[in-house]
Amino acid sequence: MEYSDGTRAMRMLNGIVDPDKTTFGIYNCEQLSRSVWDWYLESLSTEAQVQERVDHALAEAIKKRPRTEAELA
């Protein structure tokens, strides 16, 4: 069976480290992007964290130009 260079290299590395265990694997860009996005949503998008970012952005905007009560609502 013929493999591409990446697969062959991964199998060789796994064989060197521990032939009975898969230490290295192939992880494509789509999987990486999905994993990073899921991590972001789970760890950095809680209600409290989003509110903190909104409050910070609002404070920065108010420093540049005071806002009326209607604008803040």
N, CA, C and O atoms as CSV, one atom per row, in Angstrom:
chain,resi,resn,atom,element,x,y,z
A,1,MET,N,N,0.849,-1.181,0.000
A,1,MET,CA,C,0.000,0.000,0.000
A,1,MET,C,C,0.895,1.244,0.000
A,1,MET,O,O,1.824,1.343,0.801
A,2,GLU,N,N,0.620,2.168,-0.878
A,2,GLU,CA,C,1.434,3.385,-0.991
A,2,GLU,C,C,0.750,4.540,-0.274
A,2,GLU,O,O,-0.461,4.721,-0.397
A,3,TYR,N,N,1.517,5.315,0.469
A,3,TYR,CA,C,0.987,6.445,1.230
A,3,TYR,C,C,1.666,7.722,0.776
A,3,TYR,O,O,2.765,7.698,0.220
A,4,SER,N,N,0.998,8.829,1.021
A,4,SER,CA,C,1.632,10.110,0.749
A,4,SER,C,C,2.739,10.332,1.772
A,4,SER,O,O,2.781,9.638,2.787
A,5,ASP,N,N,3.621,11.269,1.531
A,5,ASP,CA,C,4.753,11.509,2.421
A,5,ASP,C,C,4.322,11.858,3.841
A,5,ASP,O,O,4.965,11.426,4.797
A,6,GLY,N,N,3.253,12.627,3.999
A,6,GLY,CA,C,2.795,13.011,5.334
A,6,GLY,C,C,2.333,11.820,6.142
A,6,GLY,O,O,2.666,11.698,7.321
A,7,THR,N,N,1.573,10.945,5.522
A,7,THR,CA,C,1.090,9.753,6.214
A,7,THR,C,C,2.256,8.834,6.568
A,7,THR,O,O,2.312,8.295,7.673
A,8,ARG,N,N,3.161,8.662,5.657
A,8,ARG,CA,C,4.340,7.812,5.890
A,8,ARG,C,C,5.169,8.370,7.054
A,8,ARG,O,O,5.588,7.621,7.936
A,9,ALA,N,N,5.398,9.659,7.051
A,9,ALA,CA,C,6.175,10.292,8.121
A,9,ALA,C,C,5.475,10.131,9.468
A,9,ALA,O,O,6.119,9.840,10.476
A,10,MET,N,N,4.161,10.319,9.484
A,10,MET,CA,C,3.405,10.167,10.726
A,10,MET,C,C,3.511,8.740,11.250
A,10,MET,O,O,3.715,8.540,12.448
A,11,ARG,N,N,3.378,7.754,10.383
A,11,ARG,CA,C,3.485,6.355,10.801
A,11,ARG,C,C,4.887,6.045,11.319
A,11,ARG,O,O,5.042,5.303,12.289
A,12,MET,N,N,5.901,6.607,10.677
A,12,MET,CA,C,7.277,6.376,11.125
A,12,MET,C,C,7.493,6.995,12.513
A,12,MET,O,O,8.096,6.369,13.384
A,13,LEU,N,N,7.008,8.210,12.714
A,13,LEU,CA,C,7.143,8.860,14.021
A,13,LEU,C,C,6.421,8.072,15.113
A,13,LEU,O,O,6.953,7.885,16.207
A,14,ASN,N,N,5.221,7.618,14.813
A,14,ASN,CA,C,4.475,6.825,15.789
A,14,ASN,C,C,5.217,5.534,16.117
A,14,ASN,O,O,5.243,5.105,17.270
A,15,GLY,N,N,5.817,4.919,15.107
A,15,GLY,CA,C,6.576,3.689,15.320
A,15,GLY,C,C,7.809,3.910,16.171
A,15,GLY,O,O,8.192,3.039,16.952
A,16,ILE,N,N,8.428,5.062,16.028
A,16,ILE,CA,C,9.630,5.369,16.807
A,16,ILE,C,C,9.273,5.664,18.262
A,16,ILE,O,O,9.935,5.174,19.177
A,17,VAL,N,N,8.241,6.452,18.472
A,17,VAL,CA,C,7.867,6.868,19.832
A,17,VAL,C,C,7.293,5.690,20.619
A,17,VAL,O,O,7.789,5.365,21.698
A,18,ASP,N,N,6.264,5.058,20.090
A,18,ASP,CA,C,5.648,3.915,20.765
A,18,ASP,C,C,4.815,3.169,19.726
A,18,ASP,O,O,3.736,3.632,19.357
A,19,PRO,N,N,5.294,2.036,19.254
A,19,PRO,CA,C,4.577,1.301,18.200
A,19,PRO,C,C,3.161,0.869,18.587
A,19,PRO,O,O,2.334,0.617,17.711
A,20,ASP,N,N,2.875,0.781,19.885
A,20,ASP,CA,C,1.560,0.336,20.335
A,20,ASP,C,C,0.594,1.474,20.620
A,20,ASP,O,O,-0.535,1.239,21.051
A,21,LYS,N,N,1.031,2.707,20.382
A,21,LYS,CA,C,0.214,3.871,20.717
A,21,LYS,C,C,0.277,4.888,19.577
A,21,LYS,O,O,1.323,5.055,18.949
A,22,THR,N,N,-0.829,5.557,19.315
A,22,THR,CA,C,-0.847,6.629,18.314
A,22,THR,C,C,-0.551,7.942,19.013
A,22,THR,O,O,-1.406,8.508,19.694
A,23,THR,N,N,0.675,8.420,18.835
A,23,THR,CA,C,1.093,9.678,19.445
A,23,THR,C,C,0.831,10.842,18.499
A,23,THR,O,O,0.401,11.911,18.931
A,24,PHE,N,N,1.088,10.640,17.218
A,24,PHE,CA,C,0.923,11.678,16.207
A,24,PHE,C,C,-0.244,11.330,15.304
A,24,PHE,O,O,-0.532,10.158,15.063
A,25,GLY,N,N,-0.913,12.359,14.806
A,25,GLY,CA,C,-2.022,12.155,13.883
A,25,GLY,C,C,-2.103,13.303,12.903
A,25,GLY,O,O,-1.404,14.308,13.037
A,26,ILE,N,N,-2.952,13.143,11.928
A,26,ILE,CA,C,-3.141,14.193,10.913
A,26,ILE,C,C,-4.351,15.019,11.319
A,26,ILE,O,O,-5.411,14.481,11.637
A,27,TYR,N,N,-4.176,16.312,11.302
A,27,TYR,CA,C,-5.205,17.256,11.723
A,27,TYR,C,C,-5.291,18.329,10.657
A,27,TYR,O,O,-4.394,19.166,10.555
A,28,ASN,N,N,-6.342,18.325,9.865
A,28,ASN,CA,C,-6.399,19.275,8.756
A,28,ASN,C,C,-6.887,20.659,9.206
A,28,ASN,O,O,-7.318,20.840,10.345
A,29,CYS,N,N,-6.811,21.610,8.305
A,29,CYS,CA,C,-7.160,23.008,8.623
A,29,CYS,C,C,-8.617,23.157,9.052
A,29,CYS,O,O,-8.923,23.943,9.949
A,30,GLU,N,N,-9.500,22.420,8.428
A,30,GLU,CA,C,-10.919,22.515,8.793
A,30,GLU,C,C,-11.134,22.036,10.233
A,30,GLU,O,O,-11.876,22.657,10.993
A,31,GLN,N,N,-10.486,20.938,10.599
A,31,GLN,CA,C,-10.607,20.435,11.969
A,31,GLN,C,C,-10.030,21.440,12.958
A,31,GLN,O,O,-10.618,21.689,14.011
A,32,LEU,N,N,-8.882,22.016,12.623
A,32,LEU,CA,C,-8.253,23.000,13.501
A,32,LEU,C,C,-9.155,24.215,13.686
A,32,LEU,O,O,-9.359,24.677,14.809
A,33,SER,N,N,-9.685,24.725,12.602
A,33,SER,CA,C,-10.565,25.889,12.672
A,33,SER,C,C,-11.788,25.593,13.528
A,33,SER,O,O,-12.175,26.411,14.362
A,34,ARG,N,N,-12.391,24.443,13.331
A,34,ARG,CA,C,-13.572,24.060,14.111
A,34,ARG,C,C,-13.222,23.919,15.589
A,34,ARG,O,O,-13.984,24.358,16.450
A,35,SER,N,N,-12.076,23.311,15.888
A,35,SER,CA,C,-11.662,23.133,17.287
A,35,SER,C,C,-11.404,24.472,17.973
A,35,SER,O,O,-11.809,24.674,19.118
A,36,VAL,N,N,-10.735,25.381,17.278
A,36,VAL,CA,C,-10.443,26.696,17.849
A,36,VAL,C,C,-11.744,27.462,18.078
A,36,VAL,O,O,-11.915,28.091,19.122
A,37,TRP,N,N,-12.651,27.414,17.122
A,37,TRP,CA,C,-13.933,28.114,17.265
A,37,TRP,C,C,-14.730,27.535,18.429
A,37,TRP,O,O,-15.282,28.288,19.232
A,38,ASP,N,N,-14.797,26.202,18.531
A,38,ASP,CA,C,-15.509,25.577,19.647
A,38,ASP,C,C,-14.892,25.972,20.984
A,38,ASP,O,O,-15.607,26.279,21.938
A,39,TRP,N,N,-13.546,25.962,21.049
A,39,TRP,CA,C,-12.862,26.367,22.283
A,39,TRP,C,C,-13.216,27.811,22.632
A,39,TRP,O,O,-13.497,28.120,23.790
A,40,TYR,N,N,-13.204,28.695,21.632
A,40,TYR,CA,C,-13.534,30.103,21.866
A,40,TYR,C,C,-14.948,30.233,22.437
A,40,TYR,O,O,-15.160,30.926,23.432
A,41,LEU,N,N,-15.891,29.577,21.813
A,41,LEU,CA,C,-17.275,29.679,22.272
A,41,LEU,C,C,-17.447,29.133,23.681
A,41,LEU,O,O,-18.188,29.701,24.484
A,42,GLU,N,N,-16.767,28.034,23.983
A,42,GLU,CA,C,-16.914,27.419,25.300
A,42,GLU,C,C,-16.190,28.191,26.397
A,42,GLU,O,O,-16.666,28.253,27.531
A,43,SER,N,N,-15.040,28.780,26.067
A,43,SER,CA,C,-14.238,29.374,27.138
A,43,SER,C,C,-14.211,30.898,27.159
A,43,SER,O,O,-13.909,31.481,28.200
A,44,LEU,N,N,-14.513,31.555,26.060
A,44,LEU,CA,C,-14.411,33.016,26.029
A,44,LEU,C,C,-15.720,33.717,25.667
A,44,LEU,O,O,-15.738,34.931,25.463
A,45,SER,N,N,-16.786,32.977,25.588
A,45,SER,CA,C,-18.058,33.598,25.209
A,45,SER,C,C,-19.157,33.360,26.234
A,45,SER,O,O,-20.327,33.213,25.880
A,46,THR,N,N,-18.774,33.324,27.500
A,46,THR,CA,C,-19.800,33.231,28.526
A,46,THR,C,C,-20.502,34.586,28.610
A,46,THR,O,O,-19.969,35.596,28.151
A,47,GLU,N,N,-21.670,34.602,29.185
A,47,GLU,CA,C,-22.424,35.866,29.313
A,47,GLU,C,C,-21.601,36.932,30.036
A,47,GLU,O,O,-21.589,38.095,29.632
A,48,ALA,N,N,-20.919,36.532,31.097
A,48,ALA,CA,C,-20.128,37.491,31.877
A,48,ALA,C,C,-18.975,38.060,31.047
A,48,ALA,O,O,-18.697,39.257,31.111
A,49,GLN,N,N,-18.315,37.221,30.284
A,49,GLN,CA,C,-17.187,37.699,29.480
A,49,GLN,C,C,-17.647,38.608,28.342
A,49,GLN,O,O,-17.005,39.615,28.043
A,50,VAL,N,N,-18.759,38.246,27.715
A,50,VAL,CA,C,-19.294,39.094,26.650
A,50,VAL,C,C,-19.700,40.447,27.232
A,50,VAL,O,O,-19.413,41.488,26.641
A,51,GLN,N,N,-20.366,40.435,28.389
A,51,GLN,CA,C,-20.785,41.687,29.028
A,51,GLN,C,C,-19.576,42.542,29.381
A,51,GLN,O,O,-19.612,43.763,29.228
A,52,GLU,N,N,-18.512,41.913,29.850
A,52,GLU,CA,C,-17.285,42.649,30.182
A,52,GLU,C,C,-16.711,43.339,28.943
A,52,GLU,O,O,-16.272,44.486,29.015
A,53,ARG,N,N,-16.716,42.632,27.801
A,53,ARG,CA,C,-16.205,43.245,26.561
A,53,ARG,C,C,-17.099,44.378,26.091
A,53,ARG,O,O,-16.606,45.399,25.610
A,54,VAL,N,N,-18.416,44.209,26.226
A,54,VAL,CA,C,-19.359,45.266,25.847
A,54,VAL,C,C,-19.153,46.488,26.734
A,54,VAL,O,O,-19.118,47.618,26.247
A,55,ASP,N,N,-19.016,46.257,28.033
A,55,ASP,CA,C,-18.805,47.366,28.967
A,55,ASP,C,C,-17.515,48.110,28.654
A,55,ASP,O,O,-17.477,49.339,28.698
A,56,HIS,N,N,-16.473,47.375,28.342
A,56,HIS,CA,C,-15.187,47.997,28.005
A,56,HIS,C,C,-15.304,48.825,26.720
A,56,HIS,O,O,-14.820,49.955,26.660
A,57,ALA,N,N,-15.942,48.262,25.703
A,57,ALA,CA,C,-16.121,48.989,24.433
A,57,ALA,C,C,-16.951,50.244,24.645
A,57,ALA,O,O,-16.654,51.294,24.075
A,58,LEU,N,N,-17.993,50.138,25.464
A,58,LEU,CA,C,-18.841,51.291,25.747
A,58,LEU,C,C,-18.059,52.371,26.499
A,58,LEU,O,O,-18.188,53.556,26.190
A,59,ALA,N,N,-17.257,51.973,27.473
A,59,ALA,CA,C,-16.446,52.935,28.231
A,59,ALA,C,C,-15.461,53.652,27.311
A,59,ALA,O,O,-15.259,54.860,27.438
A,60,GLU,N,N,-14.855,52.919,26.393
A,60,GLU,CA,C,-13.920,53.530,25.439
A,60,GLU,C,C,-14.639,54.505,24.514
A,60,GLU,O,O,-14.113,55.573,24.201
A,61,ALA,N,N,-15.837,54.139,24.079
A,61,ALA,CA,C,-16.614,55.023,23.201
A,61,ALA,C,C,-17.025,56.290,23.936
A,61,ALA,O,O,-17.002,57.377,23.358
A,62,ILE,N,N,-17.401,56.161,25.210
A,62,ILE,CA,C,-17.813,57.325,25.999
A,62,ILE,C,C,-16.640,58.266,26.235
A,62,ILE,O,O,-16.830,59.480,26.316
A,63,LYS,N,N,-15.423,57.721,26.349
A,63,LYS,CA,C,-14.235,58.575,26.498
A,63,LYS,C,C,-14.055,59.474,25.282
A,63,LYS,O,O,-13.625,60.621,25.403
A,64,LYS,N,N,-14.388,58.945,24.115
A,64,LYS,CA,C,-14.223,59.715,22.879
A,64,LYS,C,C,-15.332,60.741,22.694
A,64,LYS,O,O,-15.102,61.851,22.215
A,65,ARG,N,N,-16.554,60.341,23.089
A,65,ARG,CA,C,-17.703,61.247,22.947
A,65,ARG,C,C,-18.764,60.843,23.949
A,65,ARG,O,O,-19.230,59.704,23.931
A,66,PRO,N,N,-19.151,61.748,24.813
A,66,PRO,CA,C,-20.214,61.425,25.770
A,66,PRO,C,C,-21.499,61.005,25.031
A,66,PRO,O,O,-21.813,61.523,23.960
A,67,ARG,N,N,-22.212,60.074,25.619
A,67,ARG,CA,C,-23.453,59.559,25.022
A,67,ARG,C,C,-24.645,60.010,25.858
A,67,ARG,O,O,-24.556,60.182,27.073
A,68,THR,N,N,-25.773,60.196,25.152
A,68,THR,CA,C,-27.010,60.539,25.854
A,68,THR,C,C,-27.604,59.266,26.443
A,68,THR,O,O,-27.207,58.158,26.082
A,69,GLU,N,N,-28.556,59.433,27.349
A,69,GLU,CA,C,-29.243,58.270,27.931
A,69,GLU,C,C,-29.927,57.451,26.857
A,69,GLU,O,O,-29.942,56.222,26.923
A,70,ALA,N,N,-30.498,58.129,25.861
A,70,ALA,CA,C,-31.177,57.419,24.777
A,70,ALA,C,C,-30.190,56.566,23.986
A,70,ALA,O,O,-30.507,55.436,23.614
A,71,GLU,N,N,-28.997,57.097,23.727
A,71,GLU,CA,C,-27.980,56.331,22.996
A,71,GLU,C,C,-27.527,55.119,23.817
A,71,GLU,O,O,-27.310,54.037,23.272
A,72,LEU,N,N,-27.390,55.310,25.111
A,72,LEU,CA,C,-26.936,54.216,25.960
A,72,LEU,C,C,-27.989,53.108,26.079
A,72,LEU,O,O,-27.654,51.933,26.228
A,73,ALA,N,N,-29.256,53.497,26.011
A,73,ALA,CA,C,-30.326,52.508,26.103
A,73,ALA,C,C,-30.316,51.646,24.850
A,73,ALA,O,O,-31.141,50.742,24.716
